[in-house]
Amino acid sequence: MEIVFQNDLDVMDAWHLDGFGFFVVGYGNGEWTPELRSSYNLYDPVVRSTVQVYPGGWSAVYAYLDNPGMWNLRSQNLKHWYLGQELYLRVYDPDPNPAKERPPPENLLLCGNFTPIPPASAPSPQPQLPPPPPPPPPSLPPPPQPQPPQPPAPPAPTPPGSSAPPQPTTRYNIYKFVTETP
């Protein structure tokens, strides 16, 4: 799917799509026209989930919508986002498995003249065969035999001019994971 973002403002804008990475194939100044598709970078586009749109310009992305669910496409400018510059993109999967897509919450805020569409009836589930019996437990190997205690290793020689042997260094890698909540 091709999405073209047009920015008629005097400030930079950015757009984010939850659930997907998209290919940024082009950007430019002025009004976007279909003839500008010939300038797209289709050879090695950058993959992002957020794209910047310059003042008075446009940005074009290609998204491969292969992740079923309801996904938010929104301006990252907080004032615009708060005022509703966003939409929800439904990627439909005909499989009625509820683990793939859940219905919208009861308290979903709707705007404008909206008439809900009743959900399509799901096909009745097919009878399931009983699961096969579990395999017999494997035979356990004999327990290991206790080993006689080993004498401790002699201490390493102390380098000349040093009073204590060097101590090993412990290194820790600390990672902080932050998740974005829409």
Salt bridges, closest charged atoms under 4 A:
GLU2 OE1 - ARG37 NH2 2.69
ASP18 OD1 - HIS16 NE2 2.77
ASP18 OD2 - ARG74 NH1 2.99
ASP93 OD2 - LYS100 NZ 3.15
ASP95 OD2 - LYS100 NZ 3.28
GLU101 OE2 - ARG90 NE 2.83
GLU180 OE1 - HIS16 NE2 3.76
GLU180 OE1 - ARG74 NH2 3.08
